Amino acid sequence: MTERFPAGKLPAAFLATLLSQLPADPTLLVPPGVGRDAAAVQFDEQTVLVLTADPITFATDEIGWYAVQVNANDVACLGAEPRWFLATVLLPEADATPALAQQILADLQATCAALRITLVGGHTEITVGLPRPIVSGALIGVTTPERLIVPGRAQPDDALIVANGIAIEGTAILARECASLLEGRVPADLLERARRFLHAPGISVVAAARALTNALGSNVHALHDPTEGGLATGVRELAQAAGLGATLYADAIPVYPETQQICDVLGLNPLGLIASGALLAAVAPEAAPTALQALADAGIPAAHIGELTASPGRYTLVSAQGSVPLPDFPVDELARFFTQATEPK
């Protein structure tokens, strides 16, 4: 029987094998790798281009907003300013109306304008076999060699800081896409707040990344935007890129009440729920108070949730009940939920 992967990201070990087969390029300052949000290319002596690509495959509502934001987050995590965006828009054959195409383009343009990004082109088509629209983005940003944050430079004992709360994107998607399942099972005002999570607190980490890099400089050792697989997977990816492990403190991890209640009702774990909107930072231990203050000064809530350790592959979650292995999520909780919801009974 042919082995098949479940929905979600490719397994990290398999992906690492695939990426190891790619040719080297001397201009690549940040080549492809597991746990890396983007690539960085030396353009000239003073300019580094940061490039990323990311699709939106779960959401349908405000899909253009999602697409720009998640790509901008990846660029910001390498210390760059996002500048130029290209969008591949795939519309399902059954629902490819002029209104849908116009709405997606309007979302893309409005979000680019809000982040001072130029929408420079891309591709559109009506695609056979799609159940919903898909927007795949590619974004180019600019930074300098001095400000570039290279994944893999995190160190043992680095403090792990989370800006904003976890699972913001997953909460917004569930509230928007699964309203009929949640109505009557969570308070109506809570569900409405969760629907607005897309914009408040929002899924952008650009401002948080800028605040940290401006305040801490080289004391920011790594930044990561946890997406599929949630915070738990994001911590693994950041640590794995540096050959490290991690210890997290369960009670310190910021979970919004809206997120917790929706997850409780649907039987999901917030630690494994798609998490755009959270910025995970590894900073020098002595710089942790400065990091928290810089984010507070920018109006961004943050928490010190743990440390990196010199134990590669060991990820621990500490609570009042003791220490347990950090849960592993080969499939994002959102993908698992949607897959189960569509399986024949």
Salt bridges, closest charged atoms under 4 A:
ASP37 OD2 - HIS224 ND1 2.91
ASP61 OD2 - ARG176 NH1 2.36
GLU62 OE2 - ARG176 NH1 3.25
GLU62 OE1 - HIS199 NE2 2.95
GLU81 OE1 - ARG210 NH2 2.93
GLU125 OE1 - HIS123 NE2 2.96
ASP158 OD2 - HIS221 ND1 2.77
ASP189 OD2 - ARG193 NH1 3.49
GLU192 OE1 - ARG195 NE 3.91
GLU192 OE2 - ARG196 NH1 3.46
GLU237 OE2 - LYS9 NZ 2.81
GLU237 OE1 - HIS224 NE2 2.72
GLU258 OE2 - ARG193 NE 2.69
GLU307 OE2 - HIS304 NE2 2.83
ASP328 OD1 - ARG236 NE 3.97
GLU333 OE1 - ARG336 NE 2.73
